[in-house]
Amino acid sequence: MTTRRVAWRRSDDVETDEHCTLTLRDGGLSLVGTVIGAEGGLPVRVEYRVLADRSGLTTAVHVRDVRGFETRTLTLERNAKGSWTVDGAGARGLRGCTDIDLGCSPSTNTLPIRRLRLAIGAAHTIQAAWIRFPELTVVKSAQTYTRLDELTYRYASGTFAAELTADEDGLVAEYAEWRRTGFAVGPDDTEPLDARG
């Protein structure tokens, strides 16, 4: 069991800092993080927990979004047959999605990067369940990853495309408006207090 901790800073219209813990276990991995900052003049705090199975496919996602004094939550689950639920209700529109994409964070780019293990020059298109912020809605999104060199990928979805750099663990170092500001590797320890939903 190994743990990586990373900090990112976003600098565009949405000014936030993020702290994320990636824990690798025999049964899969987890991403637990907190995004904190401001958007549209409101204080914002987003807490998330993402679980993936041994093959790297997303199995569960929990999000708590606090904007000003409004708190909203969202729970997604994906079963072994590839069916999704959103807050317990079947979500047929997400059928075929293999990954989650948190629109407020670069953390979930780690999932397809690690799972696909693309050779340099290779490309692959996935279907992701994209959680959009601040709407907190979920839509199916075709996303193409192309590996340009050892640590650089081109991400494209719809009309958006950008290069991202990632480390050997698939954790983003730089991507669009996000820059990594801190990184540490260590043994697993207790979950952060804000991981408990």
N, C-alpha and C positions, 0 to 999 in steps of 0.2 A: 504494500500500500504506500503510495507516494502522493505528496501534496505539492501543488504549485500555487503561489499567491501572486496576483498581478494587480497593478493599479493602472488605470487609463484616465486621461483627461480629454474631454471633448470641448472644442472651441469653435463654435459657429453661433447660430441664433440660440442654440440650447447650450448653456454653460453648465457642465456637470463633471464630477469626478466619480470614479467607479473603483470598487474593490471587489475582486472575484477570487474565489478559491476553487481550483480544479483538483478533485481527488480521484485518483485512479484506484479501482478495486478489482478483484478477480471477476466480480459479476458485472462490471461496467464502469461508468464514471459519473461523477456529479459536478455540476457547476453551481456554486452558491454565491450570489453577489448582491451588492447594494450600489445603486446609482443615486447620487445626491447632488442637488444644485438648484437651478431655477429655469423656468421656461415661461415666456409670456408674462414675466413679472411675478409669477407665483413660485413659492418654495416647492421643490419636487423631491420626493424620495420614492424610488422604485426598488423593491426587494424581489429577488427571483431565486428559484431553485429548479434546476433542470437535471433530469436523470436520463441516462442512456444505458442500453444493455451492452452485453459483451461485444456484440458486433458493431456497436457505435450508433445504433438507431435510437432515436428519442422514444422514451416510454412515458414520461410524466413531466409536467411543467406547472409550477405554481408561481403566480405573480401577485404582488400587492403594490398598488400604485396610490401614492398619497400626494395630492396637489392642493396646496392650501389646507383647508380643513375637510376636503372630500377624500374618502378612502374607497377604492374599488379593488376587487380581487378577481382573478381569473385562474381557472384550473383546466388543464388539458391532459388527456390521457390517450395513449395509443396502445392497442393490444397487439398480440403476436400476429394477428391476421391483417394488421394494417388499418384497422378501423379506429377512428378518433372520436372522442367525446369532448365537448366544451361545457364546463360546469355541469357535468353529468348527463348532458343531452347529446344524442348522436349527431355527428357533424359529417354528413355525407360529402359535403364539398371539399373535405380535407382528405378523402380517400386517395391513397397513392403517395401521400406525403411521408417522407422518411425522417425529416429533420424539423426542428423548431428554429425560427429566426426571430430573435428579440430585436425589434427595431430601435430600441434605446441603447443597445450594447453591441460591441464587437465580439463578445465572449462566445456566442453560438456559432460563429464562423469556424471555431475549433472543431466542431462535430463533423462536418463533411470533409474538412481538410484531413483530419485523422483517419476517418473511415475510408475515404476514397484512395488515399496513398497514391496519388497520380504520379506517373513518370513525367520527367521534364518534357514539355511539349504536348502532353496529353490534356484533354478536356473532358468534362462530364457534366451533364445537366441533371439536377435533382429537382424534386418538388418539395417545397418547404411550407410549413404552416407559419405564416408571417404574422407576428403580433405587431400591430401598428400602434404607435404612440403619438399623440396623447389619446387617440380614440379608444384604445384598448379593444380593438376589433381584430379578428383573425381571418386571413384570406390565404388561399392557395397561391403560391408564387413559384414559377419556374426560375431556377438560378443556375448559372453556368460558372464552373470553376475551371480555369485553365492554368496549369503550372508553367510559369515562364522560366524559372531557374530554381536553384536549390531551395530558396526561401521566399520567392515572390510568386504571387498568384494574381490572375486577373479575374475579378468577380463581375458578372453581368446579369442584370435582371430587368426586363422591360427596357426602358430608355436609359437606365442608370448603369454605368460601368466605372470601375475604379481598380487600381492595383492595390494589393495589400501585401505586407511582408509578415511572415510568421516565423516563430522559432522552431526548433526540432520537435517540440511537443504540439505544434499546431496552434499555439497561442499567438494572437495578433500582436505585432509590435507597432505597426503603423497602418492606418486604413482610413481614407477619406479624412473626416474631421477628428479622428481619434489618434492619440499618441500614447504609447506606453510610458509611464513615469516611474514604475517600480516593479521589481520581480524578486521572488524568493522561492527556494525549494527546501522542503523539509519533510519530516514524518507527519503522519496524520495526527490531528489532535481533536479536541472537542469542536463541534460546530459553533459558528458565531451565534450570539444570542438572537440576532435578527433573522436567522435561518428558520426559526420555529414559527410557522404560520398560524 
